[in-house]
C-alpha cells in the first residue's frame, strides 16, 4: 500500500539573465529640470548661509530630489543627486564631475539657484544599469 505522503522531487526553476540594453522609460532631462527648479526654489528662497546648517540642508535637499525623481519610475537607473551650496562673496566657482559615461543611455540635468546670500547648484545623474 502506497502512503498518501509520497515525497515528490523538488523542482528547481532556472531563470535566464534578464539583460536589457535599453530602458523602458528613458531619463527625461526636461521633467527632471522642472523637479529641480521646484524643489530648489521652494527650499532655498529664504535661506541665509550658515556653516552649521548648510551641510544638513544639502543632504535633505538631495534626498528629497532623489525621492521625487524616483517617483517618475525610471527603471534600471541609478539616480545620483549632487547638491552644492555656497556663500556669495563675489567669487567664481568651477565644478567638475567625472564618470564613465554611456552617451546613448546615461543622462543628467542641472539647475542653478541664487539669492542675495547664497548660490546653489544641483546636478542629477541618471546612470543606466543593465
C-alpha positions, 0 to 999 in steps of 0.5 A: 500500500502506497502512503498518501505522503509520497515525497515528490522531487523538488523542482528547481526553476532556472531563470535566464539573465534578464539583460536589457540594453535599453530602458523602458522609460528613458531619463527625461532631462526636461521633467527632471529640470522642472523637479529641480527648479521646484524643489530648489526654489521652494527650499532655498528662497529664504535661506541665509548661509550658515556653516552649521546648517548648510551641510544638513540642508544639502543632504535633505535637499538631495534626498528629497530630489532623489525621492521625487525623481524616483517617483517618475519610475525610471527603471534600471537607473541609478539616480545620483543627486549632487547638491552644492551650496555656497556663500556669495562673496563675489567669487567664481566657482568651477565644478567638475564631475567625472564618470564613465559615461554611456552617451546613448543611455546615461543622462543628467540635468542641472539647475542653478539657484541664487539669492542675495546670500547664497548660490546653489547648484544641483546636478542629477545623474541618471546612470543606466544599469543593465 
